Amino acid sequence: IKGEAFRAYVTGLWSAIPDLTFRIESHAATGPSTSAAQWVMRGTNTGPMRGAPPTGRTVEVRGADFFAFRDGRIASVTGYFDSAAVPRQI
């Protein structure tokens, strides 16, 4: 997801789970201009999501991001996680 689609996804996620946090489980350089991080996303569904009312349930999703750097800045991020995990858990 990029641009406006990404912004809409993140806005919807934080509206549905306003206490959302990410805990870094591990991270490491994977090359001269790349790195990776494993994380756990956790929060409580206290806002509507995709038209459904809040459930009050806690969600926990594991994922990983892979970063590429150029000129000391993040050039790209590719992330992997089970996108069906949040709807399944709430």
BAPAMI-936689 format. One record per atom (N, C-alpha, C, CB): chain; atom name; z negated, x, y. Coordinates in Angstrom, 2 decimals. Atoms other than C-alpha are relative to their C-alpha. Glycine has a CB too. Example, Ala and Ser with C-alpha at 12.3 -4.5 7.8 and 13.67 -1.06 7.14 Angstrom:
BAPAMI-936689
(pt "A", "N", (0.00, 0.89, -1.19))
(pt "A", "CA", (-7.80, 12.30, -4.50))
(pt "A", "C", (0.00, 0.90, 1.20))
(pt "A", "CB", (-1.25, -0.99, 0.03))
(pt "A", "N", (0.06, -0.82, -1.19))
(pt "A", "CA", (-7.14, 13.67, -1.06))
(pt "A", "C", (-0.73, -0.77, 1.09))
(pt "A", "CB", (1.42, 0.41, 0.46))
end
This chain:
BAPAMI-936689
(pt "A", "N", (0.00, 0.86, -1.17))
(pt "A", "CA", (0.00, 0.00, 0.00))
(pt "A", "C", (0.00, 0.90, 1.23))
(pt "A", "CB", (-1.23, -0.97, 0.00))
(pt "A", "N", (-0.06, -0.78, -1.24))
(pt "A", "CA", (0.83, 1.28, 3.47))
(pt "A", "C", (-0.05, -0.92, 1.21))
(pt "A", "CB", (1.28, 0.85, 0.04))
(pt "A", "N", (-0.11, 0.68, -1.28))
(pt "A", "CA", (0.60, 0.26, 7.09))
(pt "A", "C", (-0.78, -1.29, 0.09))
(pt "A", "CB", (1.40, -0.28, 0.28))
(pt "A", "N", (0.64, 1.30, -0.26))
(pt "A", "CA", (-0.13, -3.36, 7.91))
(pt "A", "C", (-0.52, -0.65, -1.28))
(pt "A", "CB", (0.98, -0.93, 0.67))
(pt "A", "N", (0.48, 0.57, 1.27))
(pt "A", "CA", (-0.44, -4.40, 4.24))
(pt "A", "C", (-1.33, 0.63, -0.39))
(pt "A", "CB", (1.05, 0.22, -1.12))
(pt "A", "N", (1.26, -0.68, 0.30))
(pt "A", "CA", (-3.17, -1.79, 3.76))
(pt "A", "C", (-1.11, -0.50, 0.92))
(pt "A", "CB", (0.16, 1.53, 0.14))
(pt "A", "N", (0.98, 0.49, -0.97))
(pt "A", "CA", (-4.94, -2.90, 6.93))
(pt "A", "C", (-0.50, -1.40, -0.38))
(pt "A", "CB", (0.61, -0.02, 1.43))
(pt "A", "N", (0.37, 1.36, 0.39))
(pt "A", "CA", (-4.90, -6.55, 5.76))
(pt "A", "C", (-0.88, 0.01, -1.26))
(pt "A", "CB", (1.27, -0.85, -0.25))
(pt "A", "N", (0.79, -0.11, 1.23))
(pt "A", "CA", (-6.23, -5.57, 2.30))
(pt "A", "C", (-1.43, 0.45, 0.32))
(pt "A", "CB", (0.66, 0.98, -0.99))
(pt "A", "N", (1.31, -0.55, -0.33))
(pt "A", "CA", (-9.11, -3.52, 3.74))
(pt "A", "C", (-0.81, -1.00, 0.81))
(pt "A", "CB", (0.14, 1.32, 0.78))
(pt "A", "N", (0.70, 1.00, -0.81))
(pt "A", "CA", (-9.99, -6.17, 6.33))
(pt "A", "C", (-0.52, -1.14, -0.88))
(pt "A", "CB", (0.94, -0.56, 1.09))
(pt "A", "N", (0.42, 1.07, 0.90))
(pt "A", "CA", (-10.11, -8.86, 3.62))
(pt "A", "C", (-1.13, 0.44, -0.92))
(pt "A", "CB", (1.17, -0.46, -0.83))
(pt "A", "N", (1.04, -0.52, 0.89))
(pt "A", "CA", (-12.19, -6.68, 1.32))
(pt "A", "C", (-1.34, 0.11, 0.71))
(pt "A", "CB", (0.41, 1.37, -0.55))
(pt "A", "N", (1.26, -0.15, -0.74))
(pt "A", "CA", (-14.79, -5.86, 3.99))
(pt "A", "C", (-0.52, -1.35, 0.49))
(pt "A", "CB", (0.20, 0.95, 1.19))
(pt "A", "N", (0.46, 1.35, -0.37))
(pt "A", "CA", (-14.91, -9.53, 5.07))
(pt "A", "C", (-0.70, -0.66, -1.18))
(pt "A", "CB", (1.19, -0.87, 0.47))
(pt "A", "N", (0.58, 0.60, 1.20))
(pt "A", "CA", (-15.68, -10.58, 1.50))
(pt "A", "C", (-1.24, 0.75, -0.48))
(pt "A", "CB", (1.03, -0.04, -1.13))
(pt "A", "N", (1.10, -0.84, 0.48))
(pt "A", "CA", (-18.05, -7.66, 0.78))
(pt "A", "C", (-0.44, 0.90, 1.15))
(pt "A", "CB", (0.43, 0.86, -1.26))
(pt "A", "N", (0.31, -0.77, -1.21))
(pt "A", "CA", (-19.51, -6.56, 4.13))
(pt "A", "C", (-0.95, 1.19, -0.20))
(pt "A", "CB", (-0.59, -0.91, 1.01))
(pt "A", "N", (0.89, -1.14, 0.25))
(pt "A", "CA", (-22.09, -4.19, 2.59))
(pt "A", "C", (0.66, 1.06, -0.89))
(pt "A", "CB", (-1.31, -0.48, -0.64))
(pt "A", "N", (-0.78, -0.90, 0.86))
(pt "A", "CA", (-19.35, -2.25, 0.77))
(pt "A", "C", (-0.32, 1.46, 0.29))
(pt "A", "CB", (1.49, -0.26, 0.18))
(pt "A", "N", (0.24, -1.43, -0.14))
(pt "A", "CA", (-20.18, 1.40, 0.14))
(pt "A", "C", (0.83, 0.75, -1.05))
(pt "A", "CB", (-1.53, 0.33, -0.17))
(pt "A", "N", (-0.67, -0.89, 0.94))
(pt "A", "CA", (-18.42, 4.30, -1.56))
(pt "A", "C", (-0.91, 1.20, -0.24))
(pt "A", "CB", (1.40, 0.46, 0.53))
(pt "A", "N", (0.80, -1.18, 0.36))
(pt "A", "CA", (-20.39, 6.98, -3.42))
(pt "A", "C", (0.94, 0.98, -0.69))
(pt "A", "CB", (-1.21, -0.38, -0.93))
(pt "A", "N", (-0.83, -1.04, 0.61))
(pt "A", "CA", (-18.56, 10.21, -4.22))
(pt "A", "C", (-0.73, 0.52, -1.24))
(pt "A", "CB", (0.31, 1.16, 1.02))
(pt "A", "N", (0.57, -0.48, 1.26))
(pt "A", "CA", (-19.21, 11.11, -7.86))
(pt "A", "C", (0.31, 1.48, -0.22))
(pt "A", "CB", (0.54, -0.83, -1.19))
(pt "A", "N", (-0.40, -1.41, 0.12))
(pt "A", "CA", (-17.28, 14.39, -7.84))
(pt "A", "C", (1.21, 0.23, 0.90))
(pt "A", "CB", (0.32, 0.38, -1.49))
(pt "A", "N", (-1.18, -0.37, -0.80))
(pt "A", "CA", (-14.71, 16.25, -5.76))
(pt "A", "C", (0.28, 1.48, -0.24))
(pt "A", "CB", (-0.22, -0.29, 1.53))
(pt "A", "N", (-0.38, -1.39, 0.22))
(pt "A", "CA", (-12.77, 19.46, -6.09))
(pt "A", "C", (1.37, 0.26, 0.59))
(pt "A", "CB", (-0.02, 0.35, -1.50))
(pt "A", "N", (-1.34, -0.43, -0.38))
(pt "A", "CA", (-9.84, 21.39, -4.74))
(pt "A", "C", (0.86, 0.04, -1.26))
(pt "A", "CB", (-0.02, 1.40, 0.72))
(pt "A", "N", (-0.91, -0.01, 1.15))
(pt "A", "CA", (-6.85, 20.99, -7.05))
(pt "A", "C", (1.18, 0.94, 0.22))
(pt "A", "CB", (0.50, -1.40, -0.28))
(pt "A", "N", (-1.07, -0.94, -0.34))
(pt "A", "CA", (-4.54, 23.45, -5.33))
(pt "A", "C", (-0.23, 0.49, 1.42))
(pt "A", "CB", (1.40, -0.66, -0.14))
(pt "A", "N", (0.20, -0.56, -1.33))
(pt "A", "CA", (-4.06, 25.33, -2.05))
(pt "A", "C", (-0.02, -1.06, 1.11))
(pt "A", "CB", (1.08, 1.00, 0.30))
(pt "A", "N", (-0.03, 1.04, -1.03))
(pt "A", "CA", (-3.39, 22.10, -0.10))
(pt "A", "C", (-0.23, -1.40, -0.57))
(pt "A", "CB", (1.32, 0.04, 0.75))
(pt "A", "N", (0.29, 1.29, 0.63))
(pt "A", "CA", (-4.65, 19.37, -2.43))
(pt "A", "C", (-1.44, -0.04, -0.50))
(pt "A", "CB", (0.97, -0.27, -1.17))
(pt "A", "N", (1.34, 0.18, 0.57))
(pt "A", "CA", (-7.96, 17.93, -3.60))
(pt "A", "C", (-0.09, -1.39, -0.63))
(pt "A", "CB", (-1.10, 0.19, 1.09))
(pt "A", "N", (0.21, 1.28, 0.67))
(pt "A", "CA", (-9.33, 15.05, -5.65))
(pt "A", "C", (-1.46, -0.39, 0.12))
(pt "A", "CB", (0.44, 0.06, -1.48))
(pt "A", "N", (1.37, 0.50, -0.02))
(pt "A", "CA", (-12.42, 12.85, -5.53))
(pt "A", "C", (-0.10, -1.23, -0.89))
(pt "A", "CB", (-0.44, -0.34, 1.45))
(pt "A", "N", (0.32, 1.20, 0.78))
(pt "A", "CA", (-13.91, 10.37, -7.99))
(pt "A", "C", (-1.11, -0.72, 0.76))
(pt "A", "CB", (-0.45, 0.35, -1.48))
(pt "A", "N", (0.95, 0.78, -0.77))
(pt "A", "CA", (-15.89, 7.54, -6.41))
(pt "A", "C", (-0.38, -1.29, -0.71))
(pt "A", "CB", (0.57, -0.31, 1.37))
(pt "A", "N", (0.43, 1.31, 0.46))
(pt "A", "CA", (-17.79, 4.33, -7.08))
(pt "A", "C", (-0.15, -0.88, 1.25))
(pt "A", "CB", (-1.35, 0.08, -0.82))
(pt "A", "N", (0.10, 0.97, -1.07))
(pt "A", "CA", (-17.34, 1.35, -4.76))
(pt "A", "C", (-0.98, -1.09, -0.46))
(pt "A", "CB", (1.40, -0.61, 0.36))
(pt "A", "N", (1.01, 0.98, 0.38))
(pt "A", "CA", (-20.24, -1.11, -4.71))
(pt "A", "C", (-0.32, -0.89, 1.20))
(pt "A", "CB", (-1.29, 0.69, -0.53))
(pt "A", "N", (0.39, 0.92, -1.06))
(pt "A", "CA", (-21.21, -4.20, -2.71))
(pt "A", "C", (-0.23, -1.39, -0.55))
(pt "A", "CB", (1.06, -0.04, 1.09))
(pt "A", "N", (0.33, 1.37, 0.38))
(pt "A", "CA", (-22.19, -7.86, -2.75))
(pt "A", "C", (0.95, -0.97, 0.67))
(pt "A", "CB", (-1.46, -0.33, 0.36))
(pt "A", "N", (-0.96, 0.98, -0.52))
(pt "A", "CA", (-19.74, -10.73, -2.32))
(pt "A", "C", (-0.75, -1.10, 0.77))
(pt "A", "CB", (0.83, -0.62, -1.16))
(pt "A", "N", (0.68, 0.98, -0.84))
(pt "A", "CA", (-21.25, -12.63, 0.62))
(pt "A", "C", (0.95, -0.71, 0.95))
(pt "A", "CB", (-1.10, 0.68, 0.79))
(pt "A", "N", (-1.00, 0.66, -0.83))
(pt "A", "CA", (-18.01, -13.70, 2.31))
(pt "A", "C", (1.13, -0.53, -0.87))
(pt "A", "CB", (0.55, 0.96, 1.07))
(pt "A", "N", (-1.10, 0.55, 0.79))
(pt "A", "CA", (-14.98, -15.72, 1.18))
(pt "A", "C", (1.03, 1.07, -0.36))
(pt "A", "CB", (0.67, -1.14, 0.76))
(pt "A", "N", (-1.03, -0.94, 0.44))
(pt "A", "CA", (-12.31, -13.88, -0.79))
(pt "A", "C", (1.15, -0.79, -0.59))
(pt "A", "CB", (-0.57, 1.02, -1.05))
(pt "A", "N", (-1.22, 0.69, 0.46))
(pt "A", "CA", (-8.76, -15.13, -1.28))
(pt "A", "C", (-0.19, -1.51, -0.06))
(pt "A", "CB", (0.41, 0.52, -1.38))
(pt "A", "N", (0.21, 1.44, -0.09))
(pt "A", "CA", (-9.86, -18.61, -0.27))
(pt "A", "C", (-1.16, -0.53, -0.83))
(pt "A", "CB", (1.23, -0.69, -0.41))
(pt "A", "N", (1.12, 0.43, 0.84))
(pt "A", "CA", (-12.76, -18.72, -2.74))
(pt "A", "C", (-1.32, 0.24, 0.75))
(pt "A", "CB", (0.00, 0.76, -1.36))
(pt "A", "N", (1.30, -0.20, -0.66))
(pt "A", "CA", (-16.36, -19.13, -1.54))
(pt "A", "C", (-0.73, 1.22, -0.58))
(pt "A", "CB", (-0.88, -1.27, -0.15))
(pt "A", "N", (0.77, -1.15, 0.50))
(pt "A", "CA", (-18.79, -16.20, -1.86))
(pt "A", "C", (-0.84, -0.38, -1.21))
(pt "A", "CB", (-0.89, 0.56, 1.09))
(pt "A", "N", (0.78, 0.24, 1.23))
(pt "A", "CA", (-20.59, -15.85, -5.19))
(pt "A", "C", (-1.37, 0.64, 0.06))
(pt "A", "CB", (0.75, 0.52, -1.21))
(pt "A", "N", (1.26, -0.72, -0.05))
(pt "A", "CA", (-23.42, -13.52, -4.19))
(pt "A", "C", (-0.11, 1.08, -1.08))
(pt "A", "CB", (-1.15, -0.95, -0.14))
(pt "A", "N", (0.02, -1.00, 1.07))
(pt "A", "CA", (-22.50, -11.27, -7.13))
(pt "A", "C", (0.29, 1.40, 0.54))
(pt "A", "CB", (1.03, -0.37, -1.10))
(pt "A", "N", (-0.25, -1.39, -0.33))
(pt "A", "CA", (-22.52, -7.49, -6.93))
(pt "A", "C", (1.20, 0.50, -0.79))
(pt "A", "CB", (-1.25, 0.87, -0.30))
(pt "A", "N", (-1.16, -0.59, 0.66))
(pt "A", "CA", (-19.32, -5.63, -7.71))
(pt "A", "C", (-0.15, 1.51, 0.00))
(pt "A", "CB", (1.33, -0.43, 0.70))
(pt "A", "N", (-0.01, -1.46, 0.11))
(pt "A", "CA", (-18.92, -2.04, -8.85))
(pt "A", "C", (1.31, 0.40, -0.63))
(pt "A", "CB", (-1.23, 0.53, -0.82))
(pt "A", "N", (-1.32, -0.43, 0.45))
(pt "A", "CA", (-15.54, -0.36, -9.24))
(pt "A", "C", (0.08, 1.51, 0.12))
(pt "A", "CB", (1.13, -0.68, 0.82))
(pt "A", "N", (-0.21, -1.45, -0.02))
(pt "A", "CA", (-14.76, 3.23, -10.14))
(pt "A", "C", (1.47, 0.29, 0.32))
(pt "A", "CB", (-0.41, 0.65, -1.36))
(pt "A", "N", (-1.37, -0.38, -0.32))
(pt "A", "CA", (-11.71, 5.03, -8.81))
(pt "A", "C", (0.09, 1.47, 0.34))
(pt "A", "CB", (0.52, -0.83, 1.15))
(pt "A", "N", (-0.24, -1.40, -0.36))
(pt "A", "CA", (-10.18, 8.32, -7.78))
(pt "A", "C", (1.08, 0.06, 1.08))
(pt "A", "CB", (0.41, 0.84, -1.24))
(pt "A", "N", (-0.99, -0.25, -1.04))
(pt "A", "CA", (-8.25, 9.56, -4.75))
(pt "A", "C", (0.46, 1.44, -0.07))
(pt "A", "CB", (-0.56, -0.33, 1.40))
(pt "A", "N", (-0.61, -1.33, 0.00))
(pt "A", "CA", (-5.90, 12.52, -4.55))
(pt "A", "C", (0.59, 0.23, 1.39))
(pt "A", "CB", (1.10, 0.13, -1.12))
(pt "A", "N", (-0.35, -0.29, -1.38))
(pt "A", "CA", (-5.39, 14.13, -1.15))
(pt "A", "C", (0.98, 1.17, 0.09))
(pt "A", "CB", (-1.24, 0.31, 0.81))
(pt "A", "N", (-0.88, -1.12, -0.34))
(pt "A", "CA", (-2.58, 16.31, 0.19))
(pt "A", "C", (-0.23, 0.29, 1.49))
(pt "A", "CB", (1.53, -0.33, -0.31))
(pt "A", "N", (0.28, -0.41, -1.37))
(pt "A", "CA", (-3.19, 18.29, 3.40))
(pt "A", "C", (1.18, 0.78, 0.57))
(pt "A", "CB", (-1.28, 0.85, 0.06))
(pt "A", "N", (-1.02, -0.77, -0.71))
(pt "A", "CA", (-0.77, 19.65, 5.98))
(pt "A", "C", (-0.54, 0.30, 1.39))
(pt "A", "CB", (1.36, -0.78, 0.06))
(pt "A", "N", (0.47, -0.43, -1.32))
(pt "A", "CA", (-1.73, 21.62, 9.09))
(pt "A", "C", (-1.46, -0.41, 0.25))
(pt "A", "CB", (0.90, -0.59, 1.09))
(pt "A", "N", (1.42, 0.29, -0.14))
(pt "A", "CA", (-5.44, 21.01, 8.43))
(pt "A", "C", (-0.33, -1.49, 0.09))
(pt "A", "CB", (-0.50, 0.67, 1.20))
(pt "A", "N", (0.22, 1.45, -0.06))
(pt "A", "CA", (-5.02, 17.21, 8.32))
(pt "A", "C", (0.43, -0.65, -1.30))
(pt "A", "CB", (0.76, -0.61, 1.19))
(pt "A", "N", (-0.43, 0.74, 1.20))
(pt "A", "CA", (-4.69, 14.65, 5.54))
(pt "A", "C", (1.43, -0.49, 0.22))
(pt "A", "CB", (-0.97, -1.20, -0.30))
(pt "A", "N", (-1.40, 0.42, -0.07))
(pt "A", "CA", (-0.97, 14.14, 4.95))
(pt "A", "C", (0.24, -1.25, -0.84))
(pt "A", "CB", (0.92, 1.13, -0.46))
(pt "A", "N", (-0.14, 1.19, 0.85))
(pt "A", "CA", (-1.30, 11.59, 2.14))
(pt "A", "C", (-1.21, -0.14, -0.91))
(pt "A", "CB", (1.30, 0.06, -0.83))
(pt "A", "N", (1.05, 0.32, 0.96))
(pt "A", "CA", (-3.79, 9.89, -0.15))
(pt "A", "C", (0.61, -0.94, -1.03))
(pt "A", "CB", (-1.26, -0.63, 0.70))
(pt "A", "N", (-0.42, 0.88, 1.09))
(pt "A", "CA", (-2.93, 8.42, -3.54))
(pt "A", "C", (-1.24, -0.37, -0.77))
(pt "A", "CB", (1.07, 0.68, -0.92))
(pt "A", "N", (1.22, 0.46, 0.64))
(pt "A", "CA", (-5.65, 6.29, -5.05))
(pt "A", "C", (0.27, -0.80, -1.25))
(pt "A", "CB", (-0.82, -0.81, 0.95))
(pt "A", "N", (-0.09, 0.74, 1.26))
(pt "A", "CA", (-6.22, 4.82, -8.49))
(pt "A", "C", (-1.31, -0.72, -0.26))
(pt "A", "CB", (0.35, 0.94, -1.17))
(pt "A", "N", (1.15, 0.80, 0.39))
(pt "A", "CA", (-8.60, 2.01, -9.44))
(pt "A", "C", (0.52, -1.27, -0.65))
(pt "A", "CB", (-0.93, -0.32, 1.22))
(pt "A", "N", (-0.36, 1.25, 0.65))
(pt "A", "CA", (-8.59, -1.21, -11.44))
(pt "A", "C", (-0.02, -1.11, 1.05))
(pt "A", "CB", (-0.96, -0.32, -1.20))
(pt "A", "N", (-0.06, 0.99, -1.09))
(pt "A", "CA", (-7.40, -3.70, -8.79))
(pt "A", "C", (-0.46, -1.39, -0.44))
(pt "A", "CB", (1.41, -0.08, 0.53))
(pt "A", "N", (0.48, 1.29, 0.48))
(pt "A", "CA", (-8.41, -6.63, -10.99))
(pt "A", "C", (-1.51, -0.03, -0.20))
(pt "A", "CB", (0.69, -0.35, -1.30))
(pt "A", "N", (1.44, -0.08, 0.26))
(pt "A", "CA", (-12.02, -5.44, -11.29))
(pt "A", "C", (-0.82, -0.85, 0.98))
(pt "A", "CB", (-0.45, 1.45, 0.08))
(pt "A", "N", (0.77, 0.78, -0.96))
(pt "A", "CA", (-13.27, -7.07, -8.07))
(pt "A", "C", (0.12, -1.49, -0.29))
(pt "A", "CB", (0.46, 0.31, 1.43))
(pt "A", "N", (-0.09, 1.44, 0.31))
(pt "A", "CA", (-11.84, -10.55, -8.78))
(pt "A", "C", (-0.69, -0.37, -1.32))
(pt "A", "CB", (1.46, -0.42, -0.06))
(pt "A", "N", (0.67, 0.25, 1.29))
(pt "A", "CA", (-13.14, -10.28, -12.38))
(pt "A", "C", (-1.52, -0.07, 0.17))
(pt "A", "CB", (0.36, 1.10, -1.01))
(pt "A", "N", (1.46, -0.10, -0.15))
(pt "A", "CA", (-16.65, -9.39, -11.22))
(pt "A", "C", (-0.59, -1.08, 0.90))
(pt "A", "CB", (-0.37, 1.35, 0.53))
(pt "A", "N", (0.55, 1.05, -0.87))
(pt "A", "CA", (-16.99, -12.06, -8.55))
(pt "A", "C", (0.36, -1.36, -0.55))
(pt "A", "CB", (0.52, 0.15, 1.45))
end
